[in-house]
Amino acid sequence: MTTLGSFIFKHIKKALFSSYQAIDLGEGQSAFIATPEKALMNLLYLTPGSDNPDYLRELRLQNSETLNTGLLMELVDRSGSRKLKRAARRIKAFMSELEAS
């Protein structure tokens, strides 16, 4: 616990460390921020049971036009994780349903 709050650090495979953008913070500082697709993949990767359809619906993914499902699928394919592949396919299907309605 710090004055800024609590922090939890989790590890991911080196192969999954990609799709970050350098953001200029000013005064010669920068930070690496995950793309929306990478942030979603990290959440799915680090959350047990995240390929469950009920869990995925509860995420209430909005602004589907800002999420590049093609990039999400590419990242997931590179991961080699069956869980991530299942989750990404379900997310893509949910988003297609939302766009159709």
C-alpha positions as CSV (number, residue, x, y, z in Angstrom):
1,M,0.0,0.0,0.0
2,T,1.3,3.4,-0.9
3,T,-0.1,6.9,-0.7
4,L,-1.2,6.5,-4.3
5,G,-3.1,3.3,-3.6
6,S,-2.6,-0.5,-3.8
7,F,-0.8,-2.1,-6.7
8,I,-0.9,-5.7,-7.8
9,F,1.8,-6.9,-10.2
10,K,1.2,-9.9,-12.4
11,H,3.5,-11.5,-14.9
12,I,2.8,-12.4,-18.5
13,K,4.8,-14.5,-20.9
14,K,7.4,-12.5,-22.8
15,A,5.7,-13.6,-26.0
16,L,2.6,-11.7,-25.0
17,F,4.5,-8.4,-24.4
18,S,3.5,-6.4,-27.5
19,S,0.9,-3.8,-28.7
20,Y,1.9,-1.0,-26.4
21,Q,2.0,2.6,-27.5
22,A,4.5,5.2,-26.1
23,I,2.6,8.2,-24.8
24,D,4.4,11.5,-24.1
25,L,3.8,12.6,-20.6
26,G,5.7,15.9,-21.0
27,E,8.9,17.0,-19.3
28,G,10.9,14.3,-21.1
29,Q,8.8,11.5,-19.6
30,S,6.8,8.8,-21.4
31,A,4.8,5.8,-20.6
32,F,3.8,2.6,-22.4
33,I,0.1,2.2,-22.6
34,A,-1.6,-0.9,-24.0
35,T,-3.9,-0.6,-27.0
36,P,-7.6,-1.3,-26.2
37,E,-7.2,-4.8,-27.8
38,K,-4.1,-5.6,-25.8
39,A,-5.7,-4.4,-22.5
40,L,-8.7,-6.6,-23.2
41,M,-6.4,-9.6,-24.0
42,N,-4.4,-9.0,-20.8
43,L,-7.6,-8.9,-18.7
44,L,-8.8,-12.2,-20.3
45,Y,-5.4,-13.7,-19.8
46,L,-5.1,-12.8,-16.2
47,T,-8.7,-13.5,-15.1
48,P,-9.6,-17.1,-14.3
49,G,-12.7,-18.3,-16.1
50,S,-12.7,-15.2,-18.4
51,D,-13.8,-17.3,-21.4
52,N,-17.1,-17.9,-19.7
53,P,-19.9,-16.3,-21.8
54,D,-21.6,-14.9,-18.7
55,Y,-18.3,-13.2,-17.6
56,L,-17.8,-11.8,-21.1
57,R,-21.4,-10.4,-21.2
58,E,-20.8,-8.8,-17.8
59,L,-17.9,-6.8,-19.2
60,R,-20.5,-4.7,-21.1
61,L,-18.1,-3.9,-23.9
62,Q,-19.2,-0.7,-25.4
63,N,-17.9,1.5,-28.2
64,S,-17.4,-1.5,-30.4
65,E,-16.3,0.7,-33.2
66,T,-13.1,1.5,-31.3
67,L,-12.2,-2.1,-30.7
68,N,-10.4,-3.7,-33.7
69,T,-11.6,-7.3,-33.5
70,G,-9.1,-8.2,-36.3
71,L,-6.2,-7.0,-34.1
72,L,-7.7,-8.8,-31.1
73,M,-7.9,-12.0,-33.0
74,E,-4.3,-11.6,-34.3
75,L,-3.0,-11.0,-30.7
76,V,-4.9,-14.0,-29.4
77,D,-3.7,-16.2,-32.2
78,R,-0.1,-15.3,-31.4
79,S,-0.6,-16.1,-27.8
80,G,-1.4,-19.8,-28.5
81,S,-3.9,-19.8,-25.6
82,R,-7.0,-21.9,-26.2
83,K,-8.8,-19.9,-23.5
84,L,-8.0,-16.6,-25.1
85,K,-9.1,-17.9,-28.5
86,R,-12.5,-19.1,-27.1
87,A,-13.0,-15.7,-25.3
88,A,-12.1,-13.7,-28.4
89,R,-14.4,-15.7,-30.7
90,R,-17.3,-15.1,-28.2
91,I,-16.5,-11.4,-27.9
92,K,-16.5,-11.1,-31.7
93,A,-19.9,-12.9,-31.8
94,F,-21.3,-10.6,-29.1
95,M,-20.1,-7.5,-30.9
96,S,-21.7,-8.8,-34.2
97,E,-25.0,-9.2,-32.3
98,L,-24.7,-5.7,-31.0
99,E,-24.0,-4.2,-34.4
100,A,-27.0,-6.1,-35.9
101,S,-29.4,-4.8,-33.3
